[in-house]
Amino acid sequence: MSLLKRIFMNEWMIVSIILANSVVLFLMGYREFSGYRPFEIADHFFTFFFIGEILVKVRFYGWKNYISSAWNKLDFILVAISIPSLFELLIDIPDISFLLVFRLLRVLRILRFLRFIPNIKQMIAGIQRAFRASIFVFLALFIYNILLAVLSSYLFRDDAPDLFGNPMLSMYSIFQIFTLEGWNEIPQRVIENLDPDSWVPGLTRLYFLIVVLTGSIFGFSIVNAIFVDEMVMDNNDGLEAKVDELNEKINKLLADRNINPND
């Protein structure tokens, strides 16, 4: 049992196995190595190794203590999801490419080692605050995207059907403009199919200019500002505490000398 503990409870060993599994899965994505038996055997070995890791940890910690950890819950779920990839050892499956999805999910276990990053708890807390603070802005921006998508589909579906042929295509095109990806190319493709001698191309340019300003310059900038502000909020807590402590010491020193702090 001591040997199993040294193997399956060694964090660096687990990291090495996960990285090796990642390399094998990466290579199996090439057609040249699709169905390559040594890689398939190696992948099954990784699956059994991770199952053995869970069994050893449950034996050592006990089920309740093991599953009480959020990281262990993540490990358990990802390994359990990848177990169907072992079915090919028992039954003949003509096409097992869909099982690669389960194998890839197992590699996500590397996320648990984020806990070794300094101040990771403060970072996660900052991300949670940032999401809570910006969720309504995201929702408002999403609804605005839908409204513009429907309007743009009615306006330009005949001139650019591949971009605005239906509301779903239009949503994607508008989102591209929001992210400033194709903000110039998309309007230009619409304008190319319009009568250059009419006033419509000018209004079309004005329309997309408003979309860029409201959705990208203002919308995403506000989201980014709120997100970053909430993320770095904890960085000032220590400094504020020191300033408050210094003020208390100064006020106490002045009080001991009968000096009014307001003078």
Secondary structure, DSSP 8 states (H G I E B T S, - for coil): -HHHHHHHT-HHHHHHHHHHHHHHHHHHTSGGGTT-HHHHHHHHHHHHHHHHHHHHHHHHH-HHHHHTSHHHHHHHHHHHHHGGGGGGGTS--S--GGGHHHHHHHHGGGGGGGGGSTTHHHHHHHHHHHHHHHHHHHHHHHHHHHHHHHHHHHHHTTT-HHHHSSHHHHHHHHHHHHTTSSTTHHHHHHHTTS-TTSSHHHHHHHHHHHHIIIIIIIIIHHHHHHHHHHHTGGGGHHHHHHHHHHHHHHHHHHHHTT--TT-
